[in-house]
């Protein structure tokens, strides 16, 4: 059975292009299109689509307000279609908080020619959204940072803060999963390096948003900077992130080499560097995501002595990347999202 899609965009050109891309996939079908929230609301009632693509910017009622309405009255999988400005990125991240499964960026120029290059990504994200239906009615429990130290036990020894590293990989559903993990950590943690599949511009907004929510300092990784305890380094959307051992610690390395597993940044690249440079001082975490990026490298991390934790199926928006890392033997344990921070802390303490 085909996944039925409703396309909502105020641009007739974008509606036509998206419909052509989606209908070209053998397992997807556009049931209808809408140019604003009013038309979309009626289309949802009459067509009952499986997935909706939703423009961030629309007249009369913007995409955020309409998304909030949809999630309250008729929860359904939504893929946001976003521009590439800083304002668009902040709005899109808010949409993910409200319940959108993922987003795809509009091209900067030449909409028709450029967006066709994104056809695989658009269709993949619609498929992932369709798989995420079971999570729509689950509320996310957020723990305020102020209670974290008592929840996660005594402070980590200074030697652990200096020598250990935490490496995290995520994709579909990962922005909220990463937030849920990080807000549970105390201020005194080893350095944390993260790859979240996300385009350039969005990673800066993502880091800024997390920095305002967490006890830890969160920033985009920069070439050659030393990894400091209590700091989270997000791979920028334009580059792979690697870790390199240096005298007395570690530093971040950025690379614009070709995409790996169709991604740049790629979890595979970060985890492979951890396997060779960090070894038994690393704790690897694989969160929700479509595909298998990072699974093989996570096995290499385990072989090198890292301790690995994968998110479980029940709490994952899409159990793709953590599933692959589980079935290939890379994971030491599988845990629900709410438990991952505690399991990381236990591993750092050697429990």
C-alpha positions in Angstrom: 0.0 0.0 0.0 1.3 3.5 -0.9 1.9 6.1 1.7 -0.6 8.9 1.1 0.8 12.5 1.3 -0.8 15.9 1.5 1.5 18.7 0.3 0.9 22.1 1.9 2.8 25.1 0.5 1.7 28.6 -0.5 3.9 28.4 -3.7 2.1 26.8 -6.7 5.6 26.0 -8.1 6.7 24.3 -5.0 3.5 22.3 -4.7 3.9 21.1 -8.3 7.6 20.2 -7.9 7.0 18.3 -4.6 4.0 16.5 -6.0 6.0 15.4 -9.1 8.9 14.1 -6.9 6.6 12.3 -4.5 4.4 10.7 -7.2 7.6 9.5 -9.0 8.3 7.2 -6.0 6.6 3.8 -6.4 5.5 3.7 -2.7 4.3 7.2 -2.3 1.2 9.1 -3.6 0.1 12.7 -3.3 -3.6 12.7 -2.4 -3.9 16.4 -2.7 -2.3 19.8 -2.2 -3.2 23.0 -0.3 -2.0 26.6 -0.4 -2.9 27.6 3.1 -4.0 26.3 6.5 -7.7 26.6 5.7 -7.4 24.4 2.6 -5.1 22.0 4.5 -7.5 21.6 7.3 -10.3 20.6 5.0 -8.0 18.3 3.0 -7.0 16.5 6.2 -10.6 15.9 7.1 -11.7 14.6 3.7 -8.5 12.9 2.4 -7.1 11.5 5.7 -3.4 11.5 4.5 -0.7 9.4 6.2 1.9 12.2 6.1 1.8 15.9 5.5 4.5 18.1 4.1 4.1 21.6 5.5 5.7 24.9 4.5 7.2 26.9 7.3 6.1 30.2 5.8 2.4 30.6 4.9 -0.1 33.5 4.7 -2.9 34.0 7.2 -1.7 31.3 9.6 2.0 30.3 9.6 3.3 26.8 9.6 4.0 26.8 13.3 0.5 27.8 14.4 -1.1 25.3 12.0 1.2 22.6 13.2 0.4 23.2 16.8 -3.3 23.0 15.8 -2.8 19.7 13.9 -0.9 18.1 16.8 -3.6 19.0 19.2 -6.7 18.1 17.1 -5.5 15.3 14.8 -1.9 14.2 15.4 -0.2 13.0 12.2 3.4 12.7 10.8 4.6 16.1 9.4 7.7 16.9 7.4 8.4 20.6 7.4 9.6 22.3 4.2 11.9 25.1 5.3 14.0 27.9 3.9 17.7 28.3 4.7 17.8 31.5 6.6 18.6 31.8 10.3 14.9 32.7 11.0 13.7 29.7 9.1 16.1 27.4 11.0 14.9 28.7 14.4 11.3 28.3 13.3 11.9 24.7 12.0 13.6 23.7 15.3 10.5 25.0 17.1 8.4 22.9 14.7 10.3 19.8 15.7 9.7 20.6 19.3 6.0 20.8 18.5 5.9 17.3 17.0 7.1 17.5 13.4 9.1 14.4 12.5 11.7 16.0 10.3 12.3 18.8 7.8 13.7 19.3 4.3 15.3 22.5 3.1 14.2 24.4 0.1 17.1 25.1 -2.3 18.6 28.6 -2.2 18.3 29.3 -5.9 16.8 27.6 -9.0 14.0 25.9 -7.2 13.0 23.5 -9.9 16.5 22.3 -10.9 17.8 22.3 -7.3 15.0 20.6 -5.5 15.0 17.7 -7.9 18.5 16.9 -6.6 16.8 16.5 -3.2 14.2 14.0 -4.4 15.8 11.0 -2.6 16.0 13.0 0.7 12.4 14.2 0.5 11.1 10.7 -0.2 13.2 9.1 2.5 12.0 11.6 5.1 8.4 11.0 4.1 8.9 7.3 4.5 10.5 7.8 7.9 7.6 10.0 8.9 5.2 7.3 8.0 7.1 4.9 10.2 6.9 7.2 13.1 3.1 7.2 13.6 3.2 5.1 16.7 5.0 7.9 18.6 2.5 10.7 17.9 0.4 10.3 21.0 3.4 9.9 23.4 4.3 12.8 25.5 7.9 13.6 26.1 8.9 14.0 29.8 11.3 16.9 30.2 13.4 17.0 33.4 14.5 20.5 34.5 18.3 20.8 34.7 18.1 21.9 38.4 17.3 18.4 39.5 19.9 16.5 37.5 22.8 16.2 39.9 20.7 14.4 42.5 19.2 12.1 39.9 22.5 11.1 38.3 24.6 10.6 41.5 27.8 12.1 42.8 30.2 14.2 40.7 32.5 12.5 38.3 36.2 12.4 39.2 38.4 15.1 37.5 40.4 12.3 35.8 37.2 11.1 34.1 36.4 14.6 33.0 39.8 15.0 31.3 40.3 11.5 29.8 36.8 10.4 28.8 34.7 11.4 25.8 31.1 10.9 24.9 30.2 10.4 21.2 26.6 10.7 20.0 25.1 10.0 16.6 21.5 10.7 15.6 19.2 11.5 12.6 15.4 11.4 12.2 13.9 12.4 15.5 17.4 13.2 16.9 17.0 16.9 17.7 14.5 16.2 20.4 16.3 13.0 21.5 19.6 14.8 21.9 17.9 17.5 23.9 16.3 14.9 26.2 19.7 13.3 26.8 21.7 16.5 27.3 19.3 18.3 29.8 19.8 15.4 32.2 23.5 15.8 32.4 25.2 17.8 35.1 27.5 20.7 34.4 30.6 18.7 35.1 30.9 16.2 32.3 33.6 15.0 29.9 33.6 16.6 26.4 30.7 15.5 24.2 30.9 15.3 20.4 27.6 15.0 18.4 26.7 14.4 14.8 23.1 15.1 14.0 22.2 14.9 10.3 21.3 18.5 9.6 22.2 21.1 6.9 24.4 24.1 7.3 22.8 27.1 9.1 20.5 24.8 11.1 23.4 23.4 13.2 24.3 26.9 14.6 20.7 27.5 15.6 20.4 24.0 17.1 23.6 24.5 19.2 22.3 27.9 20.4 18.9 26.5 21.4 20.5 23.6 23.3 23.0 25.9 25.0 20.0 27.8 26.5 18.4 24.6 27.8 21.3 22.7 29.2 23.7 22.9 32.2 26.5 22.2 29.7 27.9 24.7 27.2 26.8 23.7 23.7 28.5 25.1 20.5 29.3 24.3 16.9 32.6 22.5 16.6 35.5 24.5 15.1 38.6 23.2 13.3 41.4 22.4 15.7 39.8 23.5 18.9 40.6 21.7 22.1 37.8 19.6 23.6 37.0 20.9 27.1 35.0 19.2 29.8 31.5 20.5 30.3 31.2 21.4 26.6 29.2 19.8 23.8 30.4 20.1 20.2 27.9 19.9 17.4 29.2 18.9 14.0 28.5 21.9 11.6 26.2 21.1 8.7 28.9 21.6 6.1 31.6 19.3 7.5 32.4 15.9 9.0 33.5 16.0 12.6 36.4 13.9 13.8 38.2 13.7 17.1 42.0 13.6 17.4 44.1 12.7 20.4 46.7 15.4 21.3 49.0 15.8 24.3 46.9 16.0 27.4 43.5 15.5 25.7 41.6 15.8 22.4 40.8 18.3 19.7 38.1 18.6 17.0 38.9 18.2 13.4 36.6 19.2 10.5 36.6 17.7 7.0 34.8 18.6 3.8 35.5 15.3 2.3 32.7 13.6 0.3 29.6 12.5 2.1 29.7 9.1 3.8 26.5 7.0 3.7 25.1 10.0 1.8 25.6 12.3 4.8 28.0 15.1 5.7 28.3 15.3 8.6 28.3 11.5 9.0 28.1 9.5 12.2 30.4 6.9 10.6 33.2 9.4 10.3 33.0 10.6 13.9 32.7 7.0 15.3 35.6 5.7 13.2 37.8 8.5 14.5 36.7 7.7 18.1 37.7 4.0 17.5 41.2 5.0 16.5 41.8 8.0 18.8 39.7 7.4 21.9 39.4 3.7 22.4 38.5 2.5 25.9 38.0 6.2 27.1 35.0 6.6 24.8 31.3 6.1 25.5 29.2 5.8 22.3 25.5 6.6 22.0 23.4 5.9 19.0 20.0 7.6 19.0 16.9 7.5 16.7 17.5 7.8 13.0 16.6 6.4 9.6 19.2 4.2 7.8 22.5 2.7 9.1 25.0 5.6 9.3 27.5 4.9 12.0 26.6 1.3 12.8 29.7 -0.3 11.3 31.9 2.4 13.0 30.2 1.8 16.3 31.2 -1.9 16.1 34.8 -0.7 15.5 34.4 1.5 18.6 33.4 -1.5 20.6 36.4 -3.5 19.3 38.6 -0.6 20.3 37.3 -0.7 23.9 34.5 2.0 23.8 31.3 1.3 25.8 28.3 1.6 23.5 24.6 2.4 24.3 21.8 2.3 21.7 18.3 3.8 22.0 15.5 1.1 22.1 12.8 0.6 19.5 9.9 1.7 21.7 11.3 5.2 22.4 12.9 5.8 18.9 11.0 7.9 16.3 12.6 5.6 13.7 14.6 2.6 14.9 17.0 2.4 12.0 20.5 3.5 13.0 20.3 2.1 16.6 18.7 -1.1 15.2 21.6 -1.6 12.8 24.1 -1.0 15.6 22.3 -3.5 17.8 22.0 -6.4 15.4 25.6 -6.1 14.3 26.8 -6.5 17.9 28.1 -2.9 18.4 25.9 -2.2 21.4 26.7 -3.2 25.0 23.2 -2.3 26.0 19.9 -1.0 24.6 18.0 1.6 26.7 14.9 3.8 26.6 15.6 7.5 25.8 14.7 8.5 29.4 17.4 6.2 30.7 20.3 6.9 28.4 21.8 9.8 30.4 21.9 7.7 33.5 23.4 4.8 31.7 26.1 7.1 30.2 26.9 8.3 33.7 27.1 4.8 35.1 29.5 3.8 32.3 31.7 6.8 33.0 31.9 5.8 36.6 32.6 2.2 35.7 29.4 0.8 37.1 
